Amino acid sequence: MPLVTVLATGGTIATRADARGVGTARDGGADLVSRLDLPPGVEVRVEDVLRVGSYLMTLQRVHTLAVRAAEVLRDPDVAGLVVTHGTDTIEETAYLLDLFHADPRPVVVTGAQRPADAPDSDGPRNLTEAVTVAASEGARGLGVLVAFGGRVFAARGIRKGHTLAADTFTAPDTGPLGWVSTGRIGIESRPVRGPALDLAAFDPAGVRVDVLACHPDADAVALRAFADAGARGIVLEATGAGNANPAVVAAVGELVAAGVVVVTSTRVPAGRVAALYGNGGGADLLAAGAVPSGLLRPSQARVLLAALLGVHRDPDTVRAGFAARVTG
Ligand SMILES: NC(=O)C[C@H](N)C(=O)O
């Protein structure tokens, strides 16, 4: 009988309202699992790792989760893992776990958009389907997955696409990998994944990576403040295919020379970052030393940058490692 371990971290799937009607994560993993109609023939074990809204999932906390996931997978009887998590930052946590996941067994992240105390919560169905995926042979070798609303997504490229709707997740450049429904899964495509990073070498302490919104009035102020605060990496949430302006480009050049790794991503939902324009555009950012993020949006570009900085430290190695993992 496949054994699936559920690691609970909080999120709306575990959230109940207080007397003011304000929600916080309260239910533990055992509460969540007790409400399920589990797939027949699957044994589930539960552990509480954290109990927070995912807007509180710092790098340190995701590291704690990654370490625990790797420890649980040392048990050869475990067929797969499920992580229950808030939806706000599933795109960060799932991708960080994926970067360090060196095991064919699936780790399946899920959550809910409607809280545990809502009569129509989507949590039980999503969790049941995540357990189904984690127990499936067909999900092996795909890395960390997100099962949500009947769809199965790869970690890389997933984005929260709606603040409140149950069908919130999208993968604008690739679409979902497949589906899960009534105890069955179908995988229609396989994700492209690089070699796993070494979790034992990762230390998130002191890894500060900030994100700068490059609206047309942006200047060097925030960039310099980030660097003064100790940022070792900065992701530009640029416009279009990855453009900023001359003031930002000049500051990027200074920061890169000082050893900060700067990455150009974009606020546009789909398509690769391309170095096309001058006058502070993507071609000038590239010339100033910024690394294009390929298809990674700012949230996941920040995660890759933080993971590499936490493993390698040296800016040139991080820059090369980042470029090697992104397409385009
Ligand atoms: N639907 C959710 O889970 C949102 C919640 N704010 C969280 O990320 O924890």
The ligand as an ORCA input file, in Angstrom:
! r2SCAN-3c Opt
* xyz 0 1
  N      -5.217     31.091     -0.457
  C      -4.194     31.248      0.353
  O      -3.645     30.297      0.829
  C      -3.757     32.645      0.592
  C      -3.113     32.878      1.895
  N      -2.960     34.302      2.079
  C      -1.743     32.225      2.001
  O      -0.965     32.298      1.087
  O      -1.455     31.667      3.000
*
